[in-house]
Amino acid sequence: MWTDIKLMRTRITRAWPELKQKPFRLLSMTIIVYMAVVWSWLLLIDAAQLAGNTLTGIVLAVLVYITMVTVSSLIAVSATRFVYRYYHNHAQVGIWFVVGLFVLWAAIEWVVAHAVALLWMGQDGSWDTSLPFGSLTPWLMYTPLRFLARLLGYYGLSAAVGVFVVVFLSKKLRRLALPYGLVLVGLTIFAWGWYRTSSGVSIEAVIAAEQLDVQQQIVTDADLVLLPEYGLDDVPSDTSRQRVVSPASKEVFFIGSHQDDSNTESGAVRNTLTLGSATRGFISEQAKTRLIPGSEYVPFSVEILLRAAGADETLLHFAATRAVEKGEAPIQPLPLRDGIVAGSEVCSSIIAPEDYRRLVASGATLLTNSASLGVFRGSLMYQAQHEGLARFMATANARPFLQSSSGGRSLAVDHQGTLIASTQPVSTMNVIVQGNQRLTPYARVGEWPVILGLMLLFALLAQHTKVHYFSTAIKTKIQ
């Protein structure tokens, strides 16, 4: 083993000088390796649970992993090649090149996140679903630079830091590294200080960490009990007091989800986000609309592949055990009391920043998520990215973010993006957080760097097409 490691190190050492002379190749290799690492959690998911057959599940997991890495890398490398050619062919590049690179980076990350999601579109999928794991943002949320998300959004934050690295390493642009870095530091301090204090009401919450087959009876006088996805299964409205018990003098609210087939003509199951109280039972029910490809619906591409392979039994198993019908309308905020409004979602919205931004823009003062994470089998890679996304929701929107999970870690993040508590199944934890009513620039306008970047990208592509057309026409005329 050690001999193999030494041999690999020797080969890398010998190849390094050549790679330094070919920066585009080095960049491309870096992108591919990065994508291979950030998607590696796909290889650890409980494939047998999803497919009903271990071998089929493993084959599908490997195919999905290869597809994700390939498509993500192909788009990112193609964009890098386009920018590198422009950079290489222009003797003078300055501040406007940096600005253009910033918005283009944000746009390309957005394209990657949505392109890989479109590959897994299905009957109950959503066209605006994204899989933003190729971004740098989940990792940046562990640093003070996370406060830039309040100004720049998810993809803008990644672009701002990524472009700084490019500027610092580039001989032509290195003169801009110091002022660029000072701007980033100044904006970070501003975004931290301006939203340092909250303007909302404090709330005490009990957050449960459970297993799908193990429910706890929670006795508390807290304001809110947060339960996992499917944490209200087999708990009828009129007997919900058996799940959450509170003093008769105080109304304790609870939020969770349960499977419901009462409102579908076909008898299909819906994953229903539920607000209730220990005294009144269920108060509000909203069917989940952000479904998970491969976990709650079968993508068209996978269905075609399975049918071609004669694996109809896998499809039947999925339909009987995991398929969920999509709700009609996006989930709306849940008013509790005393100016406390919960922006709550179920599981998969943790990878959909726009869902929580929309809830905040609609009046949510704190954010919650009820999740089921057992399928990831404790993957440290997924857990790190998952927490990074939770920190983003909290920081970018300046709202506390609470998550209750089954089969995984439950956590609480304050409005500054600091992890204040976490626990593993089976247990509960009490936290006190303060809501917020102030809107950040991100909460107001969303991913503005992406919009500008897409406009610039379309303009550059149109210009490139026009130049190519006239060049071809002139060559044809000369001949």
C-alpha positions in Angstrom: 0.0 0.0 0.0 2.7 2.5 1.0 4.6 1.6 -2.2 1.6 2.5 -4.3 1.2 5.8 -2.4 4.8 6.7 -2.9 4.6 5.9 -6.6 1.5 8.1 -7.0 3.2 10.9 -5.2 6.2 10.6 -7.5 4.1 10.7 -10.6 2.2 13.8 -9.3 5.5 15.5 -8.5 6.9 14.8 -12.0 3.7 16.0 -13.7 3.3 19.2 -11.6 5.8 21.4 -13.6 4.1 20.4 -16.9 0.6 21.2 -15.4 1.8 24.6 -14.2 2.7 25.4 -17.8 -0.8 24.4 -18.9 -3.1 26.2 -16.5 -6.3 25.3 -18.3 -5.6 21.6 -17.9 -4.8 22.2 -14.2 -8.1 24.1 -13.8 -10.1 21.4 -15.6 -8.6 18.6 -13.4 -9.3 20.6 -10.3 -12.9 21.1 -11.3 -13.3 17.3 -12.0 -11.8 16.3 -8.7 -13.9 18.8 -6.8 -17.1 17.5 -8.4 -16.1 13.9 -7.8 -15.6 14.7 -4.1 -18.8 16.8 -3.5 -21.0 14.2 -5.1 -19.3 11.3 -3.4 -22.2 10.9 -0.8 -24.3 9.4 -3.6 -22.2 6.3 -3.3 -23.1 5.9 0.3 -26.9 6.2 0.2 -29.0 3.2 1.2 -29.7 2.2 -2.4 -31.5 -1.0 -1.4 -34.0 1.0 0.6 -34.8 3.1 -2.5 -34.8 0.4 -5.1 -36.0 -2.6 -3.1 -33.0 -4.6 -4.4 -29.4 -4.2 -3.4 -27.8 -4.9 -6.7 -30.2 -2.7 -8.7 -29.8 0.1 -6.1 -26.0 0.0 -6.2 -25.9 0.0 -10.0 -28.3 3.0 -10.1 -26.3 4.9 -7.4 -23.1 4.4 -9.4 -24.7 5.5 -12.7 -26.2 8.6 -11.0 -22.9 9.5 -9.4 -21.0 9.2 -12.8 -23.7 11.2 -14.5 -23.7 14.0 -11.9 -19.9 14.3 -11.9 -19.7 14.2 -15.7 -22.5 16.7 -16.4 -21.3 19.1 -13.6 -17.7 19.0 -14.8 -18.6 19.3 -18.5 -20.5 22.5 -18.0 -18.0 24.0 -15.6 -15.0 23.1 -17.7 -16.7 24.4 -20.9 -17.4 27.7 -19.2 -13.8 27.8 -17.9 -12.4 27.2 -21.4 -14.5 30.0 -22.8 -13.3 32.5 -20.2 -9.7 31.3 -20.3 -9.6 31.9 -24.1 -10.8 35.4 -23.7 -8.3 36.0 -20.9 -5.4 34.5 -22.9 -6.2 36.4 -26.1 -6.4 39.9 -24.5 -3.2 41.5 -23.3 -5.1 43.9 -21.0 -7.8 42.8 -18.6 -8.9 44.9 -15.8 -11.8 45.7 -13.4 -14.6 45.1 -15.9 -13.2 41.7 -16.7 -13.3 40.9 -13.0 -16.9 42.1 -12.7 -17.9 40.1 -15.8 -16.2 37.0 -14.4 -18.0 37.4 -11.1 -21.5 37.4 -12.6 -20.6 34.7 -15.1 -19.3 32.5 -12.4 -22.6 32.9 -10.5 -24.6 32.2 -13.6 -22.6 29.1 -14.5 -23.0 27.6 -11.0 -26.8 28.3 -11.3 -26.8 26.5 -14.7 -24.9 23.5 -13.3 -27.3 23.2 -10.3 -30.4 23.3 -12.5 -29.0 21.2 -15.4 -28.2 18.2 -13.2 -31.7 18.5 -11.6 -33.4 18.6 -15.0 -31.7 15.2 -15.7 -33.9 13.7 -13.0 -37.2 15.4 -14.0 -40.2 13.2 -13.5 -44.0 13.3 -13.4 -44.1 14.9 -10.0 -40.9 16.9 -10.3 -40.5 20.7 -10.3 -38.9 22.6 -13.1 -37.2 25.0 -10.7 -35.6 22.2 -8.6 -31.8 22.6 -8.1 -29.1 20.4 -6.8 -26.5 23.1 -5.7 -23.8 20.8 -4.4 -21.2 21.9 -7.0 -21.1 25.4 -5.4 -18.4 26.6 -3.0 -21.1 28.2 -0.8 -21.8 25.2 1.6 -18.1 25.3 2.6 -17.9 29.1 2.8 -20.8 29.1 5.4 -18.3 27.9 8.0 -16.2 31.1 7.6 -16.9 34.8 8.4 -17.4 35.4 4.6 -20.8 33.8 5.0 -22.3 37.2 5.7 -21.7 38.1 2.1 -24.7 35.8 1.3 -27.0 38.6 2.6 -25.9 40.8 -0.2 -24.8 38.4 -3.0 -27.0 35.3 -2.5 -26.0 31.6 -2.8 -24.3 31.6 -6.1 -23.0 35.2 -5.8 -21.1 34.3 -2.6 -19.3 31.4 -4.2 -18.5 33.6 -7.3 -17.1 36.4 -5.2 -14.7 34.2 -3.4 -13.8 32.1 -6.4 -13.0 35.1 -8.5 -10.8 36.5 -5.7 -8.7 33.3 -5.9 -8.5 33.7 -9.7 -7.4 37.3 -9.4 -4.8 36.5 -6.7 -3.3 33.7 -8.9 -3.4 35.6 -12.2 -0.3 37.6 -13.2 -2.4 40.0 -15.3 -4.9 40.6 -12.5 -2.8 40.3 -9.3 -2.6 44.1 -9.0 -6.4 44.0 -8.2 -6.1 41.4 -5.5 -5.6 43.8 -2.6 -8.5 46.2 -3.5 -10.7 43.3 -4.4 -10.0 41.6 -1.1 -10.6 44.9 0.9 -14.0 45.2 -0.8 -14.9 41.7 0.2 -13.8 42.3 3.8 -15.7 45.6 3.9 -18.9 44.1 2.6 -18.6 41.2 5.0 -18.3 43.6 8.0 -21.2 45.7 6.8 -23.5 42.6 6.2 -22.6 41.3 9.7 -23.0 44.5 11.5 -26.2 45.8 9.8 -28.2 42.6 10.8 -26.3 41.8 14.0 -29.4 42.4 16.1 -32.9 40.8 15.5 -36.2 42.7 15.6 -38.5 39.8 16.2 -39.9 37.9 19.2 -37.9 35.2 21.1 -39.3 31.7 21.0 -38.4 28.5 23.0 -38.5 25.4 20.9 -38.1 21.7 21.5 -36.4 20.0 18.5 -36.8 16.2 18.2 -34.2 13.8 16.8 -35.9 10.4 16.1 -35.9 7.3 13.9 -38.8 6.6 11.5 -40.0 3.7 13.7 -39.4 5.4 17.1 -41.6 8.3 18.2 -41.1 10.1 21.5 -43.9 11.5 23.6 -42.8 15.1 24.3 -43.9 16.8 27.5 -43.1 20.5 27.5 -44.3 24.0 28.1 -42.1 25.4 25.3 -43.7 27.6 22.5 -43.0 25.1 19.7 -42.2 21.5 19.2 -40.5 20.7 15.9 -40.9 17.1 14.7 -39.2 15.2 11.8 -40.6 14.3 8.4 -43.3 11.7 8.9 -43.1 12.4 12.7 -46.9 12.6 12.8 -47.6 9.3 11.0 -50.3 7.3 12.8 -51.1 10.4 15.0 -54.7 11.5 14.3 -55.6 15.1 15.0 -57.9 14.3 17.9 -55.2 12.2 19.7 -52.2 14.5 19.0 -52.0 15.1 22.7 -50.5 11.6 23.0 -47.5 13.0 20.9 -47.1 16.4 22.4 -48.3 17.0 26.0 -48.4 20.5 27.5 -49.8 22.3 30.5 -53.5 23.1 30.2 -52.7 26.8 30.8 -50.5 27.1 27.7 -50.9 26.3 24.0 -47.9 24.5 22.7 -47.6 24.4 18.9 -46.0 21.6 16.9 -44.9 21.3 13.3 -44.1 18.1 11.5 -45.4 16.0 8.6 -47.4 12.9 7.9 -48.5 10.7 5.1 -52.1 11.5 3.9 -54.2 9.8 1.2 -57.5 11.3 2.2 -57.4 14.2 -0.4 -56.3 12.4 -3.5 -58.6 10.8 -6.1 -56.2 8.0 -6.9 -55.5 7.2 -3.2 -51.9 8.2 -3.7 -50.0 9.4 -0.6 -49.1 13.0 0.0 -46.4 14.2 2.4 -48.3 16.8 4.4 -46.7 19.6 6.4 -48.8 20.0 9.5 -49.2 22.7 12.1 -51.0 21.8 15.3 -51.2 22.4 19.0 -51.5 20.1 22.0 -54.9 21.5 22.8 -56.5 22.0 19.4 -55.1 19.2 17.3 -54.2 19.8 13.7 -54.7 23.5 12.7 -53.2 23.7 9.2 -52.2 21.1 6.6 -50.3 21.7 3.3 -49.1 19.1 0.9 -45.4 19.1 0.0 -44.6 20.3 -3.5 -40.8 20.0 -3.6 -40.4 16.3 -4.1 -37.1 14.4 -4.1 -36.0 12.6 -7.3 -35.3 9.0 -6.7 -36.9 9.1 -3.2 -40.4 10.4 -3.8 -40.8 10.1 -7.5 -39.1 8.2 -10.3 -37.3 10.4 -12.9 -38.2 9.7 -16.5 -34.6 8.8 -17.3 -34.5 6.1 -14.6 -37.9 4.8 -15.5 -36.8 4.3 -19.1 -33.6 2.6 -18.0 -35.4 0.2 -15.6 -38.1 -0.7 -18.1 -35.4 -1.3 -20.8 -33.6 -3.6 -18.3 -36.8 -5.5 -17.5 -36.7 -4.3 -13.9 -40.5 -3.6 -13.6 -40.5 -5.0 -10.1 -38.3 -2.2 -8.9 -40.8 0.4 -10.2 -43.7 -1.5 -8.6 -41.8 -1.6 -5.3 -41.1 2.1 -5.4 -44.7 2.9 -6.3 -45.9 0.8 -3.3 -43.4 2.0 -0.7 -42.0 5.4 -1.5 -44.0 7.3 -4.2 -45.5 10.6 -3.1 -48.0 12.8 -5.0 -47.1 16.4 -5.4 -49.2 19.1 -3.8 -51.0 21.8 -5.8 -49.5 25.0 -4.4 -46.2 26.1 -2.7 -46.3 26.0 1.1 -47.2 29.2 2.8 -45.9 30.7 6.2 -47.5 29.4 9.4 -48.6 32.2 11.8 -48.2 31.1 15.4 -48.7 33.9 17.9 -47.3 37.2 19.1 -45.7 38.1 15.7 -44.1 34.6 15.4 -44.5 33.3 11.8 -42.8 30.0 10.9 -41.5 29.5 7.4 -41.6 25.7 7.4 -40.7 23.2 4.7 -40.3 19.5 4.5 -36.9 17.8 3.9 -35.8 18.5 0.3 -36.3 22.3 0.5 -33.0 22.3 2.4 -31.4 22.2 -1.1 -33.8 24.8 -2.5 -32.7 28.3 -1.2 -35.4 30.0 -3.2 -38.2 28.2 -1.2 -37.0 29.7 2.1 -36.3 33.1 0.5 -39.9 33.1 -0.7 -41.2 32.3 2.8 -39.2 35.1 4.3 -40.4 37.6 1.7 -43.9 36.5 2.6 -43.5 37.3 6.3 -41.7 34.4 8.0 -39.7 35.4 11.1 -38.0 32.0 11.7 -37.4 29.0 9.5 -37.9 25.3 10.1 -37.3 22.0 8.3 -38.7 18.6 9.1 -36.4 16.0 7.5 -35.8 12.3 7.1 -32.0 11.6 6.6 -31.7 7.9 7.2 -31.1 7.1 3.5 -27.7 9.0 3.7 -26.4 6.5 6.3 -24.5 9.2 8.2 -22.4 10.3 5.3 -20.0 12.9 6.6 -19.7 14.6 3.2 -23.5 15.0 3.0 -23.7 16.1 6.6 -21.2 18.8 6.1 -22.9 20.2 3.0 -26.3 19.8 4.6 -25.2 21.9 7.6 -23.6 24.4 5.2 -27.0 24.8 3.5 -28.8 25.2 6.8 -26.3 27.9 7.8 -26.9 29.6 4.4 -30.7 29.7 4.9 -30.2 31.3 8.3 -27.5 33.8 7.4 -28.7 35.0 4.0 -32.2 35.6 5.3 -31.1 36.7 8.8 -33.5 34.2 10.4 -32.9 31.4 12.9 -33.1 28.0 11.2 -34.3 24.9 13.1 -34.3 21.3 11.7 -35.8 18.2 13.2 -34.6 14.9 11.6 -35.2 11.2 11.7 -32.2 9.0 11.0 -29.8 11.9 11.2 -28.7 15.0 13.1 -31.1 17.7 14.3 -29.7 21.2 14.6 -30.4 24.8 15.4 -28.7 27.8 13.7 -29.1 31.4 14.8 -29.7 34.3 12.5 -26.0 34.9 12.2 -25.3 31.4 10.9 -23.8 30.0 14.1 -24.6 26.5 15.0 -26.0 26.8 18.6 -27.2 23.2 19.2 -27.3 19.8 17.6 -28.4 16.3 18.7 -28.5 12.7 17.3 -31.5 10.3 17.5 -33.2 9.4 19.7 -33.4 12.6 21.8 -34.7 16.1 22.1 -33.1 19.5 22.7 -34.4 22.9 23.9 -33.3 26.1 22.3 -34.3 29.7 22.6 -34.0 31.8 19.4 -35.1 35.2 18.3 -37.0 35.7 15.1 -36.5 38.6 12.8 -38.7 40.9 10.7 -36.0 42.8 8.7 -35.4 41.7 5.2 -31.9 41.3 3.8 -31.1 42.4 0.2 -31.0 38.7 -0.8 -34.5 38.2 0.7 -35.8 41.1 -1.2 -34.3 40.6 -4.7 -32.9 37.1 -4.7 -30.0 35.9 -6.9 -29.3 39.2 -8.8 -25.7 38.2 -9.8 -27.2 35.1 -11.6 -29.6 37.3 -13.5 -26.9 39.7 -14.6 -24.6 36.7 -15.4 -27.2 35.0 -17.6 -27.8 38.3 -19.5 -24.0 38.6 -20.1 -23.7 34.9 -21.0 -26.5 35.2 -23.6 -24.9 38.4 -25.0 -21.5 36.7 -25.3 -22.9 33.6 -26.9 -24.9 35.8 -29.4 -21.7 37.7 -30.2 -19.7 34.5 -30.6 -22.4 33.0 -32.9 -22.5 36.2 -35.0 -18.7 36.4 -35.4 -18.6 32.7 -36.3 -21.4 33.2 -38.8 -19.7 36.1 -40.6 -16.3 34.4 -40.5 -17.7 31.3 -42.1 -19.5 33.4 -44.7 -16.4 35.4 -45.6 -14.3 32.1 -46.0 -17.0 30.7 -48.2 -17.1 33.8 -50.4 -13.3 33.8 -50.8 -13.3 30.2 -51.8 
